[in-house]
């Protein structure tokens, strides 16, 4: 940085960046004001440096204790004591004066102070009996998801701080500025969350700190320029460097850099409000039907947090997942926590893929095979045909009381997937078995993937039937199955199902996952086993076989 020699008289050319600034309402500071500011911000003497580090250490201890205790009053006390704003404003003053040495020293003090507070926070976390995370601590939660409004607040607070620094007559506002700007508490949260194993939350708290620092430097620089601090320094005979335009550009670029993640945080907050609005009724209804109570429903770090309490046994977490899916929140990850128990993750439901082919020739574990299963309703190679849809093809990825109707390639924890084609005589479709089917779903034994009703016309054509048409008089309770379409069934499958129906009959085509068998199937797969044959033996065949067996045979045999 080149020095600007002090000069006076009509021929003097003022600092380039100050040309054209209005003379009011920002009157230039005096030499005494400049001496006061540099003495306060640059920590030139040993007494000032020692006081700074002592106060900062105590403020870090107080802030960490306040966060661990979840005490707002204690955290505010740490804000008042914390002196970290001094070197940050010193950085702004060094930028304005283009004083490279003081700039580097001020930045070094800010970085060193930040490291000190993070370390103290991390050590405090070692003493805490429980992890300090956003899900259980409001002080942490309020500092790990910064938004654009935090930047606006920091800009205003930084301007007030710089104004109070320049104007000695309003310096009594500095304690309020210290409370308004959050510097030490976010750093304490960084240390605590790092010790608790939550680096994502630590990153959010660090973003809040960097936002505040950048805003203070930016607004401090503007205020000091408006008050002609450079001109005063030149008139007072101080050595002032050449302030290059790129320096201001760098400060502006840093401000833009923090704006991008803050914008993302703001979007997540808005998204969180939408999720909470949709989730609250569904979660409350889920809890009431199981005689449990919802303690709290929150949105944190992109996850819906549900805290519930009740008498054992604990409700099945999958039932809450289904309730959220029915509320249109299939893409929202959730976590169910019990007041007197642990937490269970409820991952999002995968979107339905566009699958090539159909169910024909596929084993239940998703591997293509040409084997024909005994008793199979849609045998491979059956006569194809076309399907006349009642109101267009069924929607892919719909939802129903039966849970999320989406399916990806079966994973290692997928249970066997079966299908049924049930034929009803003309005019005799009843809902007698539907409550029992829903009971199997509610107990977590099966998961319905597809349910389609067909009619085999007298001319051999196959037409789909809307559930609403079957339940037109309200005698059948089929509304819970509306939208059960995973994408596994296509028109070819339904046409193939029609080949086994008698003309004039109605049928239900049901595809479901045997959730009860998923742990066994997963264990067998891990052991290298694979399904080589399977199927069902018709009941009449079993009866005939047992009836023909000699006395005593079959008593100890399953079949």
Phi, psi and omega in degrees: 000128181278141181279143174257118182289141176296143184203162178211167178108167185294338182274357183286136175262123183288172178305136189302319185285350182263355181293134176089359179286144181292153181276344180225150008267012184264094178285141181300146177287161179268170177298324178294321177297320181295318178298320179296317182293314181293322179294327182279322190267333187270354176048053186284328184263159183296322181298318179295320180293317180295320178296321180299309184292326178293313180296321180294320178297315180295320179296322178295319178296315181296316181296316180297317178295321180294321178292316180298320179279355183056044183249114179293319181299319180294319179295321177297321177301321178294323179297321182291320183286326189299129180259017189292341179290338181299305179291337178290314174294329175298324175297317178296318179294320178295325176297315181296319180278353182056042180263099186299316183297312180294327178298312180295320180295318180294317178297319179297321178294319179297313181296315179297319178296320179296317178298318180301313182294319179298318179296317178296320177297318179296318178295323177295326177297328177296330181274346181281134182287343182231156176297140178263097186232163182297331183292335186237357185225118183291330179293322176290314184300326183282357185233006183251359180226068181293153182229178179299328180296332176293324177293317179299315179298318181293322178298314179295318181294320177298321178296318178296318180298316178293322178297316179294331178289317181289319182262104181295338182285349178242021182294345179289354176276353184299321176301322177294324177296318180299324179287320184292322182266135184252110182243302183287317181303317177299323178293322176297321178295324177303311180295317182294317182286328174297318179293331180275001178079032180235074182296332179293321177290323176299321179296322178296318178293322177295323176299320178298316179297313180296325176299314181295318179297313181298318181294319179296315180296317182296307182290326176298318178298316180297313182297316181294325175293318180296327179272010172058044179297323179297315180297320178296319180296319178295316180295329181276000178084015178281154177279118183239128180281174180274117180276108182276147178301328182295336176296316178294323179297319179298316178299317178296323179294322177297323179295319178294323183298322179279342181292325184298304179295332176293324176296321176297317178298323178295318177300318180296325178293316178297318177298320179298320178296321178294319179295316181297321179298320180281329186278327186307307180298320182295318180293318179297317179296318178301317182290320182297320182292346180245012178059034174249169181236135177275119180278317182199147174230117183228168177237119183215130176054038177075015181232134175281120183256121179244120177250121185229160179217151180173179181276148178298157359281156179292143179292154179292127182296330181295332178292325175292322177300318179294321179296320178292321178297320179295334178275008179084021183246036181296337182264011183253118175290146183223161177223123178261120179241139178255143182301320181248030180210193181270196180242147178232132181279142177237087184295162182292159175272128183293145178291152182291130177277167171264105187268142173273142178084202183209197181282348185295131177076016180251138173283168182290341178268010173092355179270130183295138181210154178260005182290145175257124182277142176300135177076013184289134184281329179241082184292148177300141176083009178291166183294128179277192180169191180242159181238133174265114182278141180295314180220049182084167180301152180295150180294144177269135176077025176290176179231158177205182177299338181283359177107184183293126182261060177232153185211130171250185175303131185304133178267185183294342181256015179278133177280168177303141181249124181241165172223153177228143169240108185253121183263135177248140175299159181305129175072016185236027177288121179237163178258023186299324182269353185295316177301324179292324177295316177295326178297321177298323178292313183297329179276002177074022180274325179224165173228121182281127179258319180216143171215113182230136176258137182236157171230128177268113183285164180296332179276004179094352178286156180243129181235136175281152181240129175292142179301323179299328179289325178289328185254030185299325182265003178081002182285335178254135179263081184249003184298330182296339183265001182295131178086009179284088182213109185269340187102357179286320181274138172232182182300326179295320178297316183291324176296322178293322176298325180296340181290340181260003181264150175275146179303141178085000182260164176243147182219156173246129176254116186241127173243129185213154177260133176278084184299326182299332183266359184300314179300319179295315180298319180295319180295319179295319179296319179297330179276003178089003181283155176216152180284123179248343176198155179186172179155185179236144177262121180305147183299321181294328177292319178298315181297317180295321181293316179292325180292331181271351183285145176299158180303133178090341180277132179097350180296328181247020183238135176272147177186000000 
